[in-house]
Amino acid sequence: MTITTRLEVLDPTVEPVPAHTIIARRPETLDGAVLGLLANGKANSVDLLSLVHEVLADRYDFKGVVERNKGNASRPCPSDIIEELTDKCDVVISASGD
């Protein structure tokens, strides 16, 4: 008895920005902006965002910074954190760390 198995090889590449993608408007500068930093709860995610903040703070004069940690990388961000970041921040950076 012979069993034949078919192996399908997938191409993981995609075009950089698909034509149907909607990209959020980017600010011209971060000067005067409120920066949101959202850690995903993994080890080092807070440290990574702290370093990103340091680098950006050398280039831009932020009005304020809101730092939050969603606490659990395997769960969606709680809606109260998303609402707070949406209400208070001009731009938000999220990070995953290990």
C-alpha positions as CSV (number, residue, x, y, z in Angstrom):
1,M,0.0,0.0,0.0
2,T,1.4,3.4,-1.0
3,I,0.3,6.6,0.6
4,T,1.0,9.7,-1.4
5,T,1.1,13.0,0.5
6,R,1.0,16.3,-1.2
7,L,3.1,19.1,0.3
8,E,2.0,22.6,-0.4
9,V,4.8,25.3,-0.1
10,L,3.5,28.7,0.7
11,D,5.2,32.0,-0.2
12,P,5.4,34.1,3.0
13,T,6.3,37.3,1.1
14,V,3.8,40.1,0.5
15,E,3.9,43.4,-1.1
16,P,5.2,46.1,1.3
17,V,1.8,47.9,1.6
18,P,-1.0,46.2,-0.2
19,A,-3.1,48.6,-2.3
20,H,-6.3,48.0,-0.2
21,T,-4.5,48.9,3.1
22,I,-5.5,52.0,5.0
23,I,-2.5,53.5,6.8
24,A,-3.0,55.9,9.7
25,R,-2.1,59.5,9.2
26,R,1.5,60.1,10.4
27,P,2.3,63.4,12.2
28,E,4.8,65.6,10.6
29,T,6.6,66.0,13.9
30,L,6.4,64.6,17.4
31,D,7.3,68.0,19.0
32,G,4.5,69.0,21.4
33,A,2.8,65.5,21.1
34,V,1.7,63.3,23.9
35,L,3.4,60.0,23.4
36,G,1.7,56.7,24.5
37,L,3.8,53.7,25.3
38,L,2.0,50.4,25.5
39,A,3.9,47.3,26.8
40,N,2.4,44.0,26.1
41,G,3.3,42.3,29.4
42,K,6.2,40.2,28.2
43,A,9.5,40.4,30.0
44,N,11.6,43.4,28.8
45,S,8.7,45.1,27.0
46,V,8.7,48.0,29.5
47,D,12.5,48.2,29.2
48,L,12.4,48.3,25.4
49,L,9.8,51.1,25.4
50,S,11.9,53.0,27.9
51,L,14.8,52.9,25.5
52,V,12.6,53.9,22.6
53,H,11.4,56.8,24.7
54,E,15.0,57.9,25.5
55,V,15.9,57.8,21.8
56,L,12.9,59.8,20.8
57,A,13.2,62.3,23.6
58,D,16.7,63.2,22.3
59,R,15.0,64.3,19.0
60,Y,11.6,65.6,20.1
61,D,10.1,67.8,22.9
62,F,7.1,65.8,24.1
63,K,4.2,67.5,25.8
64,G,3.7,64.4,27.9
65,V,4.1,60.6,28.0
66,V,1.5,58.0,29.0
67,E,3.0,54.6,29.9
68,R,0.8,51.6,30.2
69,N,1.3,47.8,30.4
70,K,-1.5,45.6,29.3
71,G,-0.1,42.9,31.5
72,N,-0.8,39.8,29.5
73,A,0.7,39.2,26.0
74,S,-1.8,36.5,25.1
75,R,-4.9,38.6,25.8
76,P,-6.3,41.7,23.9
77,C,-5.6,45.0,25.5
78,P,-8.3,46.0,28.0
79,S,-10.7,48.5,26.6
80,D,-10.1,51.0,29.4
81,I,-6.4,51.2,28.5
82,I,-7.2,51.6,24.8
83,E,-9.7,54.3,25.5
84,E,-7.2,56.2,27.8
85,L,-4.5,56.0,25.1
86,T,-6.9,57.1,22.4
87,D,-8.2,60.1,24.5
88,K,-4.8,61.3,25.9
89,C,-2.2,60.5,23.2
90,D,-1.4,61.8,19.8
91,V,0.7,58.8,18.9
92,V,1.1,55.3,20.5
93,I,4.0,52.9,20.3
94,S,3.5,49.3,21.5
95,A,6.2,46.7,22.1
96,S,6.7,43.1,22.7
97,G,9.8,41.9,24.6
98,D,11.4,38.8,25.7
